[in-house]
Amino acid sequence: MLMTVGAALLLLAPILLAAAILIPGTPGIAINRRRPYDSDPPSRLTRLAGITVVGLDRFLAARNVRLYSRDSLENAGVRLSQAEYFVLVIAGGIVGALVGLVIGVPVLSVLLVILAPVAGHLVLGFLAGKRRGKFDQQLGDTLQLLAGGLRAGHSILRAIDAAATESQSPTSEEMRRVITETSLGRDLLASLTDTSERMRNEDFVWIAQAIQINREVGGNLAEVLDQVNETIRERSEIKGHIKALAAEGKFSAYILIAMPIGIVVMLMMVNPGYMDSMFTHPLGWGMMAGSVVLMTIGSLWMRKIIDLKF
């Protein structure tokens, strides 16, 4: 009976979570200012999710919690507030606890609940890295759009606005942010510098410096951007060669890191009783803790070896 209830809750939790997130709520603006809005009345589940998010938002704001901050969410391209992302992490921890209870390993439930915030942080880091990689790949096309706009007689701000319109995400979002900040009175160089720091892109620093130097001393900025673009493309070609040469080492590192975890999962599936001592005996707990420490050290060491700087 307990297994059936646990399995039902395990299947129901992701469905309820997706419904709470995806079902839109009613706009919170004055009636006379609303646009036509066609939607069904909000369900109790949606109201409960909204109340939970609002309450958690107030709790986090009162205590100035920095975990999953607005900057980290924006860098990852996640269109959620801090409280909404916290709700997702909490839901993931609950699902992990149910998984451990369903398979009959309470220690695994506790471990998954503890690891849920870490997993949320890792997801944000992965999404931010992926977003920065896309920005770096689109940088050459962005420079071509800027140079083309300048040759057409537009100002640098108008050229950036055109690049924001024609580019894909995340370049369009970052360029639009630059335009918005400068329209509010911020210096263009400061906004471009913040973009380069947010994207961790050294090549974009060159673009910001070239634009600032041109604004101070004059000259043909389109030609300068073409030269910068040529340099960036040569650097990208070298990066591609280095990544190709380091691919074998990275793949070997991934296999070595995943092998112990894969062996444990295989043993638990083939012969579940064989691993019971690891989860019930204090010596097994110590061995698991030591394994986690050693695997962490080995993972960081291998990452240092395969993370080439160029």
VEXGU-780802 format. One record per residue (C-alpha): residue number from 0; residue in three letters; x, y, z. Coordinates in nm, 3 decimals, m for minus. Layout:
# residues N
- k, r, c1, c2, c3
- NUM, ALA, X, Y, Z $
...
# end
This chain:
# residues 310
- k, r, c1, c2, c3
- 0, MET, 0.000, 0.000, 0.000 $
- 1, LEU, 0.277, 0.240, 0.092 $
- 2, MET, 0.458, 0.165, m0.233 $
- 3, THR, 0.143, 0.241, m0.434 $
- 4, VAL, 0.083, 0.572, m0.255 $
- 5, GLY, 0.447, 0.673, m0.298 $
- 6, ALA, 0.446, 0.590, m0.668 $
- 7, ALA, 0.123, 0.787, m0.718 $
- 8, LEU, 0.267, 1.091, m0.539 $
- 9, LEU, 0.587, 1.060, m0.741 $
- 10, LEU, 0.392, 1.071, m1.068 $
- 11, LEU, 0.158, 1.346, m0.949 $
- 12, ALA, 0.423, 1.588, m0.818 $
- 13, PRO, 0.577, 1.688, m1.157 $
- 14, ILE, 0.229, 1.728, m1.310 $
- 15, LEU, 0.114, 1.958, m1.030 $
- 16, LEU, 0.438, 2.156, m1.048 $
- 17, ALA, 0.410, 2.206, m1.424 $
- 18, ALA, 0.045, 2.313, m1.392 $
- 19, ALA, 0.129, 2.563, m1.118 $
- 20, ILE, 0.398, 2.721, m1.332 $
- 21, LEU, 0.241, 2.715, m1.677 $
- 22, ILE, m0.120, 2.815, m1.601 $
- 23, PRO, m0.131, 3.196, m1.632 $
- 24, GLY, m0.279, 3.414, m1.361 $
- 25, THR, m0.500, 3.720, m1.397 $
- 26, PRO, m0.312, 4.050, m1.459 $
- 27, GLY, m0.276, 4.258, m1.144 $
- 28, ILE, m0.348, 4.606, m1.291 $
- 29, ALA, m0.645, 4.839, m1.281 $
- 30, ILE, m0.952, 4.728, m1.475 $
- 31, ASN, m0.969, 5.046, m1.684 $
- 32, ARG, m0.608, 4.996, m1.799 $
- 33, ARG, m0.630, 4.629, m1.889 $
- 34, ARG, m0.608, 4.500, m2.240 $
- 35, PRO, m0.853, 4.230, m2.345 $
- 36, TYR, m0.745, 3.921, m2.155 $
- 37, ASP, m0.908, 3.589, m2.226 $
- 38, SER, m0.841, 3.317, m1.974 $
- 39, ASP, m1.025, 3.079, m1.754 $
- 40, PRO, m1.069, 3.171, m1.387 $
- 41, PRO, m0.760, 3.075, m1.189 $
- 42, SER, m0.780, 2.737, m1.023 $
- 43, ARG, m0.716, 2.672, m0.657 $
- 44, LEU, m0.381, 2.522, m0.747 $
- 45, THR, m0.275, 2.839, m0.928 $
- 46, ARG, m0.389, 3.055, m0.638 $
- 47, LEU, m0.201, 2.834, m0.393 $
- 48, ALA, 0.115, 2.857, m0.603 $
- 49, GLY, 0.079, 3.234, m0.626 $
- 50, ILE, 0.029, 3.269, m0.250 $
- 51, THR, 0.332, 3.047, m0.189 $
- 52, VAL, 0.552, 3.251, m0.422 $
- 53, VAL, 0.439, 3.583, m0.271 $
- 54, GLY, 0.495, 3.463, 0.083 $
- 55, LEU, 0.836, 3.320, 0.002 $
- 56, ASP, 0.930, 3.641, m0.181 $
- 57, ARG, 0.852, 3.847, 0.128 $
- 58, PHE, 1.046, 3.605, 0.347 $
- 59, LEU, 1.354, 3.624, 0.122 $
- 60, ALA, 1.335, 4.002, 0.089 $
- 61, ALA, 1.313, 4.050, 0.466 $
- 62, ARG, 1.624, 3.838, 0.523 $
- 63, ASN, 1.821, 3.956, 0.218 $
- 64, VAL, 1.894, 3.603, 0.092 $
- 65, ARG, 2.153, 3.603, m0.189 $
- 66, LEU, 2.106, 3.242, m0.302 $
- 67, TYR, 1.965, 3.228, m0.655 $
- 68, SER, 1.988, 3.606, m0.683 $
- 69, ARG, 1.832, 3.809, m0.962 $
- 70, ASP, 2.170, 3.855, m1.133 $
- 71, SER, 2.240, 3.481, m1.143 $
- 72, LEU, 1.893, 3.412, m1.283 $
- 73, GLU, 1.934, 3.680, m1.550 $
- 74, ASN, 2.278, 3.551, m1.646 $
- 75, ALA, 2.129, 3.204, m1.689 $
- 76, GLY, 1.842, 3.342, m1.898 $
- 77, VAL, 1.583, 3.206, m1.653 $
- 78, ARG, 1.267, 3.417, m1.662 $
- 79, LEU, 1.170, 3.341, m1.304 $
- 80, SER, 1.191, 3.538, m0.984 $
- 81, GLN, 1.402, 3.427, m0.691 $
- 82, ALA, 1.097, 3.301, m0.503 $
- 83, GLU, 0.967, 3.107, m0.805 $
- 84, TYR, 1.302, 2.937, m0.851 $
- 85, PHE, 1.311, 2.853, m0.480 $
- 86, VAL, 0.971, 2.688, m0.519 $
- 87, LEU, 1.108, 2.477, m0.806 $
- 88, VAL, 1.408, 2.371, m0.596 $
- 89, ILE, 1.183, 2.282, m0.301 $
- 90, ALA, 0.958, 2.081, m0.532 $
- 91, GLY, 1.262, 1.900, m0.670 $
- 92, GLY, 1.373, 1.816, m0.316 $
- 93, ILE, 1.026, 1.678, m0.235 $
- 94, VAL, 1.029, 1.465, m0.550 $
- 95, GLY, 1.374, 1.334, m0.457 $
- 96, ALA, 1.250, 1.246, m0.109 $
- 97, LEU, 0.956, 1.057, m0.260 $
- 98, VAL, 1.190, 0.867, m0.490 $
- 99, GLY, 1.397, 0.754, m0.192 $
- 100, LEU, 1.086, 0.647, m0.002 $
- 101, VAL, 0.946, 0.458, m0.300 $
- 102, ILE, 1.262, 0.252, m0.349 $
- 103, GLY, 1.287, 0.199, 0.028 $
- 104, VAL, 1.613, 0.389, 0.098 $
- 105, PRO, 1.546, 0.669, 0.351 $
- 106, VAL, 1.912, 0.776, 0.344 $
- 107, LEU, 1.880, 0.843, m0.028 $
- 108, SER, 1.576, 1.063, 0.041 $
- 109, VAL, 1.774, 1.275, 0.287 $
- 110, LEU, 2.067, 1.291, 0.047 $
- 111, LEU, 1.850, 1.405, m0.246 $
- 112, VAL, 1.682, 1.671, m0.032 $
- 113, ILE, 2.023, 1.805, 0.072 $
- 114, LEU, 2.152, 1.799, m0.284 $
- 115, ALA, 1.847, 1.980, m0.430 $
- 116, PRO, 1.986, 2.334, m0.364 $
- 117, VAL, 2.324, 2.227, m0.503 $
- 118, ALA, 2.155, 2.091, m0.814 $
- 119, GLY, 1.966, 2.419, m0.855 $
- 120, HIS, 2.292, 2.612, m0.840 $
- 121, LEU, 2.457, 2.377, m1.089 $
- 122, VAL, 2.165, 2.416, m1.329 $
- 123, LEU, 2.198, 2.795, m1.319 $
- 124, GLY, 2.571, 2.767, m1.381 $
- 125, PHE, 2.518, 2.531, m1.673 $
- 126, LEU, 2.254, 2.757, m1.831 $
- 127, ALA, 2.470, 3.065, m1.779 $
- 128, GLY, 2.768, 2.895, m1.943 $
- 129, LYS, 2.555, 2.782, m2.235 $
- 130, ARG, 2.417, 3.134, m2.277 $
- 131, ARG, 2.766, 3.287, m2.271 $
- 132, GLY, 2.879, 3.035, m2.531 $
- 133, LYS, 2.595, 3.133, m2.764 $
- 134, PHE, 2.680, 3.500, m2.713 $
- 135, ASP, 3.041, 3.430, m2.809 $
- 136, GLN, 2.935, 3.242, m3.122 $
- 137, GLN, 2.709, 3.529, m3.230 $
- 138, LEU, 2.970, 3.797, m3.170 $
- 139, GLY, 3.104, 3.793, m3.528 $
- 140, ASP, 2.757, 3.844, m3.675 $
- 141, THR, 2.692, 4.120, m3.420 $
- 142, LEU, 3.003, 4.306, m3.534 $
- 143, GLN, 2.893, 4.277, m3.896 $
- 144, LEU, 2.555, 4.426, m3.807 $
- 145, LEU, 2.720, 4.712, m3.618 $
- 146, ALA, 2.963, 4.787, m3.901 $
- 147, GLY, 2.683, 4.771, m4.158 $
- 148, GLY, 2.469, 5.012, m3.957 $
- 149, LEU, 2.756, 5.257, m3.927 $
- 150, ARG, 2.826, 5.242, m4.301 $
- 151, ALA, 2.459, 5.317, m4.362 $
- 152, GLY, 2.503, 5.645, m4.174 $
- 153, HIS, 2.349, 5.551, m3.840 $
- 154, SER, 2.493, 5.649, m3.504 $
- 155, ILE, 2.650, 5.387, m3.282 $
- 156, LEU, 2.340, 5.373, m3.059 $
- 157, ARG, 2.114, 5.330, m3.361 $
- 158, ALA, 2.346, 5.057, m3.493 $
- 159, ILE, 2.330, 4.878, m3.155 $
- 160, ASP, 1.951, 4.909, m3.162 $
- 161, ALA, 1.944, 4.753, m3.510 $
- 162, ALA, 2.172, 4.472, m3.389 $
- 163, ALA, 1.934, 4.410, m3.098 $
- 164, THR, 1.644, 4.383, m3.342 $
- 165, GLU, 1.815, 4.158, m3.596 $
- 166, SER, 2.018, 3.934, m3.363 $
- 167, GLN, 1.907, 3.622, m3.183 $
- 168, SER, 1.901, 3.556, m2.812 $
- 169, PRO, 2.108, 3.620, m2.601 $
- 170, THR, 2.275, 3.893, m2.811 $
- 171, SER, 1.943, 4.065, m2.875 $
- 172, GLU, 1.867, 4.074, m2.501 $
- 173, GLU, 2.207, 4.213, m2.408 $
- 174, MET, 2.202, 4.477, m2.683 $
- 175, ARG, 1.852, 4.579, m2.584 $
- 176, ARG, 1.971, 4.614, m2.227 $
- 177, VAL, 2.252, 4.844, m2.342 $
- 178, ILE, 2.005, 5.064, m2.530 $
- 179, THR, 1.772, 5.078, m2.230 $
- 180, GLU, 2.050, 5.173, m1.988 $
- 181, THR, 2.191, 5.446, m2.215 $
- 182, SER, 1.843, 5.588, m2.274 $
- 183, LEU, 1.812, 5.624, m1.896 $
- 184, GLY, 2.132, 5.828, m1.884 $
- 185, ARG, 2.405, 5.573, m1.824 $
- 186, ASP, 2.737, 5.604, m2.005 $
- 187, LEU, 2.769, 5.377, m2.309 $
- 188, LEU, 3.116, 5.249, m2.214 $
- 189, ALA, 2.999, 5.153, m1.863 $
- 190, SER, 2.702, 4.964, m2.006 $
- 191, LEU, 2.917, 4.781, m2.263 $
- 192, THR, 3.176, 4.697, m1.996 $
- 193, ASP, 2.906, 4.550, m1.773 $
- 194, THR, 2.787, 4.340, m2.067 $
- 195, SER, 3.137, 4.202, m2.121 $
- 196, GLU, 3.171, 4.120, m1.750 $
- 197, ARG, 2.827, 3.961, m1.739 $
- 198, MET, 2.905, 3.748, m2.044 $
- 199, ARG, 3.270, 3.696, m1.936 $
- 200, ASN, 3.377, 3.773, m2.291 $
- 201, GLU, 3.719, 3.931, m2.343 $
- 202, ASP, 3.650, 3.990, m2.711 $
- 203, PHE, 3.357, 4.216, m2.628 $
- 204, VAL, 3.592, 4.426, m2.416 $
- 205, TRP, 3.782, 4.508, m2.735 $
- 206, ILE, 3.460, 4.622, m2.898 $
- 207, ALA, 3.375, 4.847, m2.602 $
- 208, GLN, 3.725, 4.998, m2.604 $
- 209, ALA, 3.715, 5.053, m2.982 $
- 210, ILE, 3.381, 5.234, m2.955 $
- 211, GLN, 3.502, 5.449, m2.667 $
- 212, ILE, 3.828, 5.544, m2.845 $
- 213, ASN, 3.633, 5.634, m3.159 $
- 214, ARG, 3.400, 5.857, m2.958 $
- 215, GLU, 3.701, 6.039, m2.812 $
- 216, VAL, 3.932, 6.077, m3.112 $
- 217, GLY, 3.704, 6.010, m3.411 $
- 218, GLY, 3.779, 5.802, m3.718 $
- 219, ASN, 3.612, 5.531, m3.922 $
- 220, LEU, 3.455, 5.309, m3.658 $
- 221, ALA, 3.313, 5.067, m3.917 $
- 222, GLU, 3.663, 4.988, m4.043 $
- 223, VAL, 3.790, 4.945, m3.689 $
- 224, LEU, 3.508, 4.702, m3.610 $
- 225, ASP, 3.589, 4.507, m3.925 $
- 226, GLN, 3.948, 4.467, m3.809 $
- 227, VAL, 3.834, 4.365, m3.462 $
- 228, ASN, 3.594, 4.116, m3.621 $
- 229, GLU, 3.876, 3.963, m3.825 $
- 230, THR, 4.089, 3.926, m3.512 $
- 231, ILE, 3.801, 3.769, m3.320 $
- 232, ARG, 3.734, 3.520, m3.600 $
- 233, GLU, 4.101, 3.414, m3.600 $
- 234, ARG, 4.084, 3.367, m3.223 $
- 235, SER, 3.766, 3.160, m3.262 $
- 236, GLU, 3.940, 2.937, m3.515 $
- 237, ILE, 4.226, 2.879, m3.273 $
- 238, LYS, 3.974, 2.804, m2.996 $
- 239, GLY, 3.812, 2.543, m3.218 $
- 240, HIS, 4.147, 2.371, m3.280 $
- 241, ILE, 4.227, 2.366, m2.909 $
- 242, LYS, 3.883, 2.227, m2.816 $
- 243, ALA, 3.921, 1.954, m3.078 $
- 244, LEU, 4.261, 1.853, m2.940 $
- 245, ALA, 4.132, 1.854, m2.580 $
- 246, ALA, 3.811, 1.664, m2.658 $
- 247, GLU, 3.965, 1.320, m2.593 $
- 248, GLY, 4.092, 1.424, m2.250 $
- 249, LYS, 3.754, 1.572, m2.156 $
- 250, PHE, 3.569, 1.259, m2.263 $
- 251, SER, 3.808, 1.040, m2.061 $
- 252, ALA, 3.753, 1.260, m1.757 $
- 253, TYR, 3.375, 1.235, m1.790 $
- 254, ILE, 3.395, 0.854, m1.812 $
- 255, LEU, 3.620, 0.828, m1.506 $
- 256, ILE, 3.389, 1.054, m1.304 $
- 257, ALA, 3.072, 0.870, m1.407 $
- 258, MET, 3.210, 0.516, m1.372 $
- 259, PRO, 3.181, 0.480, m0.989 $
- 260, ILE, 2.828, 0.622, m0.990 $
- 261, GLY, 2.728, 0.395, m1.278 $
- 262, ILE, 2.866, 0.088, m1.101 $
- 263, VAL, 2.671, 0.169, m0.782 $
- 264, VAL, 2.348, 0.222, m0.978 $
- 265, MET, 2.401, m0.104, m1.169 $
- 266, LEU, 2.459, m0.301, m0.847 $
- 267, MET, 2.148, m0.152, m0.687 $
- 268, MET, 1.941, m0.254, m0.989 $
- 269, VAL, 2.088, m0.604, m1.032 $
- 270, ASN, 2.114, m0.700, m0.664 $
- 271, PRO, 1.957, m0.440, m0.431 $
- 272, GLY, 2.046, m0.628, m0.115 $
- 273, TYR, 2.416, m0.625, m0.202 $
- 274, MET, 2.438, m0.250, m0.128 $
- 275, ASP, 2.225, m0.245, 0.189 $
- 276, SER, 2.527, m0.242, 0.417 $
- 277, MET, 2.654, 0.077, 0.255 $
- 278, PHE, 2.336, 0.261, 0.356 $
- 279, THR, 2.270, 0.102, 0.697 $
- 280, HIS, 2.613, 0.050, 0.859 $
- 281, PRO, 2.821, 0.343, 0.998 $
- 282, LEU, 3.127, 0.207, 0.817 $
- 283, GLY, 2.934, 0.225, 0.490 $
- 284, TRP, 2.838, 0.586, 0.560 $
- 285, GLY, 3.202, 0.670, 0.622 $
- 286, MET, 3.307, 0.496, 0.302 $
- 287, MET, 3.045, 0.690, 0.105 $
- 288, ALA, 3.159, 1.020, 0.260 $
- 289, GLY, 3.521, 0.938, 0.181 $
- 290, SER, 3.426, 0.843, m0.174 $
- 291, VAL, 3.246, 1.174, m0.225 $
- 292, VAL, 3.548, 1.368, m0.098 $
- 293, LEU, 3.794, 1.174, m0.314 $
- 294, MET, 3.572, 1.198, m0.623 $
- 295, THR, 3.537, 1.573, m0.569 $
- 296, ILE, 3.913, 1.616, m0.544 $
- 297, GLY, 3.969, 1.397, m0.851 $
- 298, SER, 3.702, 1.582, m1.050 $
- 299, LEU, 3.854, 1.920, m0.969 $
- 300, TRP, 4.200, 1.789, m1.055 $
- 301, MET, 4.090, 1.651, m1.392 $
- 302, ARG, 3.896, 1.968, m1.465 $
- 303, LYS, 4.213, 2.169, m1.401 $
- 304, ILE, 4.404, 1.947, m1.644 $
- 305, ILE, 4.154, 1.968, m1.931 $
- 306, ASP, 4.052, 2.334, m1.880 $
- 307, LEU, 4.293, 2.499, m2.120 $
- 308, LYS, 4.339, 2.876, m2.113 $
- 309, PHE, 4.379, 3.060, m2.442 $
# end
